């Protein structure tokens, strides 16, 4: 909520809505502007990275109790369990909703035999949603072609947007002449951290004046997380500099020369659109979500998924550019952020959707 939805909460409040936040209480709600929302209700039964039928039934009942008590006019659901379980609860009570699928990620990449079950649950739950927003066209096409959702209720909203006033180009404060490649994200295999480290080893062996920084949570409860032993080995080898989880991500963007995300699939990578706004050249994968952030050769390079050698070559290409050429790439990134990903563009789309749904609901009531 703090990292990805605060701008949406503030936009709805500024437009005259009374906003109730419903999420797990991990201490970050206290960091939000208290004037941006009217009420916070903690979810006690939501376990993001674990699946247990008894827990999910308890979560369904919790959603139903909250929605029955609060009687909201419209609910905005994000992430898998709220989109499925929360939306089933909203349908039971008869409250319209907007479901946003922020990305398919680990679920669709690794569930194997369980994938048909998840698809069936999505189909059943999303049948009751007024509108379904996807962060990229690939995810929308996958869901419509798989007949999980009807195309006429779907649209693409490219991520949660970025505050281009806060994230803006700044002079690099570093005084050394090294080229810094930055990876930001949880240390998950499907974020491409393995490929990043493999490429770092190869490039660093050729070019001593390069550094490879990693910022992100290594303790997340996720089956795809890198093991502590592997992370310790990378650090000991000197392949990367690891900074752990940070709330001051802006300072890392400032000091980096290139931002790299070799992810296997994304909805719309917030890390990349923040880096675009900071006028950084980008290296990312030619896959759903990621490919929408790079005009190949103009503001960075696209590489195949799971291809560390292609990543090495892309890093060497950027290394061989002059400072002026890298700056020109960064300017292209900034222009793309302003044109497509500014949070004001995204917020207006959600506000327009809400007005459309509430007006339709009012007409039906009459």
Secondary structure as the mmCIF struct_conf table of DSSP 4:
data_model
#
loop_
_struct_conf.conf_type_id
_struct_conf.id
_struct_conf.beg_label_comp_id
_struct_conf.beg_label_asym_id
_struct_conf.beg_label_seq_id
_struct_conf.end_label_comp_id
_struct_conf.end_label_asym_id
_struct_conf.end_label_seq_id
TURN_TY1_P TURN_TY1_P1 UNK A 2 UNK A 5
HELX_RH_AL_P HELX_RH_AL_P1 UNK A 6 UNK A 14
TURN_TY1_P TURN_TY1_P2 UNK A 15 UNK A 16
STRN STRN1 UNK A 20 UNK A 23
BEND BEND1 UNK A 26 UNK A 27
HELX_RH_3T_P HELX_RH_3T_P1 UNK A 29 UNK A 31
BEND BEND2 UNK A 32 UNK A 32
HELX_RH_3T_P HELX_RH_3T_P2 UNK A 34 UNK A 36
BEND BEND3 UNK A 38 UNK A 38
STRN STRN2 UNK A 39 UNK A 42
BEND BEND4 UNK A 44 UNK A 45
TURN_TY1_P TURN_TY1_P3 UNK A 48 UNK A 49
HELX_RH_AL_P HELX_RH_AL_P2 UNK A 53 UNK A 70
BEND BEND5 UNK A 73 UNK A 73
STRN STRN3 UNK A 75 UNK A 78
BEND BEND6 UNK A 79 UNK A 79
HELX_RH_AL_P HELX_RH_AL_P3 UNK A 80 UNK A 81
HELX_RH_PI_P HELX_RH_PI_P1 UNK A 82 UNK A 86
HELX_RH_AL_P HELX_RH_AL_P4 UNK A 87 UNK A 93
TURN_TY1_P TURN_TY1_P4 UNK A 94 UNK A 94
STRN STRN4 UNK A 97 UNK A 101
HELX_RH_AL_P HELX_RH_AL_P5 UNK A 105 UNK A 110
HELX_RH_3T_P HELX_RH_3T_P3 UNK A 112 UNK A 114
HELX_RH_AL_P HELX_RH_AL_P6 UNK A 115 UNK A 126
TURN_TY1_P TURN_TY1_P5 UNK A 127 UNK A 128
BEND BEND7 UNK A 130 UNK A 130
STRN STRN5 UNK A 131 UNK A 134
BEND BEND8 UNK A 135 UNK A 136
HELX_RH_AL_P HELX_RH_AL_P7 UNK A 137 UNK A 145
TURN_TY1_P TURN_TY1_P6 UNK A 146 UNK A 147
BEND BEND9 UNK A 148 UNK A 149
HELX_RH_3T_P HELX_RH_3T_P4 UNK A 151 UNK A 153
STRN STRN6 UNK A 154 UNK A 156
BEND BEND10 UNK A 159 UNK A 160
STRN STRN7 UNK A 162 UNK A 162
TURN_TY1_P TURN_TY1_P7 UNK A 164 UNK A 166
BEND BEND11 UNK A 167 UNK A 167
BEND BEND12 UNK A 176 UNK A 176
STRN STRN8 UNK A 179 UNK A 184
BEND BEND13 UNK A 185 UNK A 185
STRN STRN9 UNK A 188 UNK A 188
HELX_RH_3T_P HELX_RH_3T_P5 UNK A 189 UNK A 191
TURN_TY1_P TURN_TY1_P8 UNK A 192 UNK A 192
HELX_RH_AL_P HELX_RH_AL_P8 UNK A 193 UNK A 206
TURN_TY1_P TURN_TY1_P9 UNK A 208 UNK A 209
STRN STRN10 UNK A 210 UNK A 215
BEND BEND14 UNK A 216 UNK A 216
BEND BEND15 UNK A 218 UNK A 218
BEND BEND16 UNK A 221 UNK A 221
TURN_TY1_P TURN_TY1_P10 UNK A 223 UNK A 224
STRN STRN11 UNK A 225 UNK A 225
HELX_LH_PP_P HELX_LH_PP_P1 UNK A 226 UNK A 227
HELX_RH_AL_P HELX_RH_AL_P9 UNK A 228 UNK A 237
TURN_TY1_P TURN_TY1_P11 UNK A 238 UNK A 238
BEND BEND17 UNK A 239 UNK A 239
STRN STRN12 UNK A 241 UNK A 242
BEND BEND18 UNK A 245 UNK A 245
BEND BEND19 UNK A 247 UNK A 247
HELX_RH_AL_P HELX_RH_AL_P10 UNK A 249 UNK A 255
BEND BEND20 UNK A 257 UNK A 257
STRN STRN13 UNK A 258 UNK A 261
BEND BEND21 UNK A 264 UNK A 264
BEND BEND22 UNK A 267 UNK A 268
HELX_RH_AL_P HELX_RH_AL_P11 UNK A 270 UNK A 277
TURN_TY1_P TURN_TY1_P12 UNK A 278 UNK A 279
STRN STRN14 UNK A 281 UNK A 285
BEND BEND23 UNK A 286 UNK A 287
TURN_TY1_P TURN_TY1_P13 UNK A 288 UNK A 289
HELX_RH_3T_P HELX_RH_3T_P6 UNK A 290 UNK A 293
STRN STRN15 UNK A 296 UNK A 296
TURN_TY1_P TURN_TY1_P14 UNK A 297 UNK A 299
STRN STRN16 UNK A 300 UNK A 303
TURN_TY1_P TURN_TY1_P15 UNK A 305 UNK A 306
HELX_RH_AL_P HELX_RH_AL_P12 UNK A 308 UNK A 320
BEND BEND24 UNK A 321 UNK A 321
HELX_RH_AL_P HELX_RH_AL_P13 UNK A 323 UNK A 336
HELX_RH_PI_P HELX_RH_PI_P2 UNK A 337 UNK A 341
STRN STRN17 UNK A 342 UNK A 342
HELX_RH_AL_P HELX_RH_AL_P14 UNK A 343 UNK A 365
#
